[in-house]
Amino acid sequence: MYLEKLRLDDRVALVIGCGGGGMGTQTSLALAEAGATVVGVDVSADQVQDTQDRVTAAGGRFEGFTADAEDLGAVRDIVQHAWDEFGAIHHLVNVVGGSRMGEWFRTEELPEDVFDSVIRFNLRTHFLSCREVARRQIESGVRGSIVNYGSIGGTHSLPYQIAYGAAKAAVMNMTRTMAVEWGPHGIRVNALAPGGGIETPRLMARADTSAGSVYDAATWNPLGRKLKPEEVASVALFLISDLASMITGQTITVDAGVTSRMPSGGLERWAPYLPG
């Protein structure tokens, strides 16, 4: 009975931010392995193709689209195509977002255009896809579930990344409101708050992971090792599935216990990531 509830056979899952080899790719693989047809979206055609290759090599079903998740017209077109092609979208996972290099500033020096860009990338993208998918689900009477990727940066202070932290906090608050509004329509909405040094290709390529650095999670989280993207994706699969049929409006933290301590540490831990 329990394993059956994990299955997503005959369901369609839209994954926004499906590429990059990290959490988006692993989320796509997890949903496909559970039986879903995955419709994946990313801004990079190469990354979409890479995820498609991995999913199909594992025996899954995947259709990829190259699009900017900030583009409302593109999001609407993809939702419409998926609905026309497969009859419905049952699940949505918003992985898109992140803390990008060049966007770290002392708050008093943060340019308005950078603030706006971070909010669009990390919050507006989630809102647009959630609204478009839920609108169609409500109109068609399709029950489903949504998972938004937040961050522990939205639950605790995050020096020099005030816009990113604010956006992720807003994602988690937005998730709660959507859960209350859409619950009567049979739509569950939850969030994940990953953190603690996840071994994504992007992070590992740019971050200082030497002993004692802010990204040296192996020395400062209670489990003593870095998280793998698939360990986050497995929780997304749980929340999407019927195993979580009575969980909605919640944020599940996946951080190897980092937030059981003080996650941000002193300003000196983050200062090396400032420009200059």
N, C-alpha and C positions, 0 to 999 in steps of 0.2 A: 504493500500500500504506500509506504513512504517513498520508495524509489520511483514509483509511478507518478507521484506528485511533482517530482523533479523534472519529468519529461516535458518537452515543449513540442511534441509532434504535431504537425498540421497547423503550427502557429508561425507567424511572421514577426520578426524582431528587427527594428530599425536601430542601428548603432551609429550615432553621430560622433565622429572622431575615431574612426575604426582603425587607423593606420599607425605607423611609427614603431611597431614591434614591441610596444609596451602594453599598458592597460587596455587600450582600445583594441589592439590585435588579440590579446588574450580573452577579452570579453566576447569578441566575435567567435573565437574558437570554442569557448565554453558554451555559448548559446547554440551554436551549430552542433556540437557534440550531444547536446541534450535533445536535438531533433528539430530545432527551429530553422526556418529559412531566414538567413540573415541578409538584410539590405544595409550595406555599409557605405558611409559617406565620409570623405576626408578631402582636404584641400589639395593634397598631393596625389597625382595620378599614380606615381610609382609606389607610394605607400598603400594605396587602395589595391593595386595589383599584387603587391606582396602579401597582403592579408588574404586576398582572394585565393592566391596560390596555396597558402598555408591551410585555409579552410577546405578547399576542394581536395588537396592532397590527403587530408584527414577523413575524407568521405562526406564532408558537409556540403550544404547548399548555400551559395553566396552570390549576390548581385551587387556590384560596386558602382558608385557614382563619385565623380570628382566635382566638388562644389564647396563654396565658402559658406559655412554654417551661419555667418552673419548676414547672408543675403536672403531676405525673406522670400523673394520670388523663387530662388533655387530650392529652398526648403519646401515651399508649397508644391513645386513641380515634382519633387521626389516623392512626397507623401501621396500626391495624386497618382503618380505612376505606380507606386507600390500597391495602392488600393485597387487600381484598375487591373494590374497584373496578377495579384494574389488574392484579391477579394477583401482584404482587411490588413491593418497593422495591429497586432495584439499587444506588442511590447515595444517600449522605447527606452534606450539607454543613452544618456548624454555623457560622453567621456570628454568631449571637446573642452578645451581650456588649458590653463597652465600658467606658470610664472616664467616669463620670457626674459632672457638676458637683455640688458639695456633699459629695463623698466624698474630697476631698483634705485630708489632715491630716498634721501632724508625727506620727511613729510613736508617740511617747510620749503623744500626745493623742488617738489614734484610738479612738473608741468601739467597744465590742464589737459592737453591733448593726450598725454600718456595715461592719465587717470581715466579719461573717456575710453581710450582704446582697451585698457584692461577690463573695464566694466562691460564693454560690448563683447569682448572675447569670452569672458568667464560667466557672465550673467545673461546678457541679452540672447545669446545663442541658445541657452537652456529654455528661456521663456518662449522663444519663437517656436522651437520644435515641439515643446510640450503643448502649447496652445493649438498648433495645427493638427497634431495627432489626436489630442483629446477631443477637439471639436468634431472630427470625423467619427471617432468612437462613439461620442454621445449621439450624433445624428443617426448613426447606423445601429445603435444598440449593442455595440461590441464591448464586452468587458475585457479589461486588460490591466497591465501594470507598467509603471514607469520607474526608472532609477536614474537619479541625477548624481553625478560625481561632484561632491564638494571637496573639502580638504580640512585637515586639522588646523590649517592656517585661518579658517573661518571660525574656529572655536576658541582660539587662544591668540594672544598678541603675536604679531609678525613684523618685527622691526624692518623698516625700509621697504616694505611691500604693502603699504596700507590699503591701496586700491584692490590688490589681489585678495587680501584678507577680508575686506568689506564685501567684495563680490561673492566670495565663497560663503560667507555668513548669510548673504542675501539668498543664495541658491538654497540653502538649507531652510531658511524661513519660508521662501516661496514654495518649497516642497510641502511643508506643513499646511499651508493655505490651500494648495491644489488638492491635497489629500482630503481636506474637509469639504471643499466644494464639489469634488468629483466622486467622492465615495458613494453617494446615492446612485451614481450611474455604474457602479461596479468597477471603478478604476482606482487602483491602489497607486500611491506615489510615495517613494522613499528615497533616501539619499545615502551616499557613502561618504565618509571622511577619511580618505587614505592619508598616510604620511609616515614619517620616520625613516626616510631614505629608501625609496623603492627603486629597484635596479632596472629602471627603464633605460633604453639606449640613449635617449636625449639627456637624462640626468647624468648618467655615467660618463658621457662625452664631455660635459661642461663643468662638472662639480669637482671640488677638492674633497676627496674621500680619505685623505690621510688621517692618521690617528689624531683624535681630538678635534677635527673639523666639524662643522655643523652637520655635514652629511656623512660623518663616520658613525652610521647608526649602529654598527656592530659593537661599539663601545659605550653607547648611551641609551639603548633601549633594553628593557628587561630581558628580552629573549636572546639578546646577544648576537644577532645577525641581521643583515638587511632583508627587507621584504622583497619577494618576487612578484612581478605583475600578475601572475596567475593566482596568487594568494588573495589578491584584491578581486580579481574577476570571479573567483569562486563564490564570493559573498554576493556579488551582483547577480549571479545565476540563482542563488538561493532566494534573494529578494524578488526577482522576477517570477520565480516558479510558484506553484501552488503550495509548496511547503511553507511559504510565508503568507498564506491566504488571509490571515487576520492581522498582518503587520502593515500599517500604513501611517504616513506622517512622521516616520522615524528617521533618524540619522544614525547609521551604524559606523562606528569608528574602527578602522583597520590600520593599526599603527604599531604593532608589536609592543604595545604598552607604553609608548613614548609619552602620551598625554597623561599617564598616571604620575609622571614626573612633571617638571617645568620644561615644556618642549622648546621654547625659544631660547632660553639661556640669556646671558648678558649680551649687550650690544656688540661686544667684541667678537662674538661668534659669527655675526652676520656682516660686519663691516667690510670684510674682503670682497664682498659681492657688489659693493657700490662702484659706480663708474669712476675711472681714474685710479 
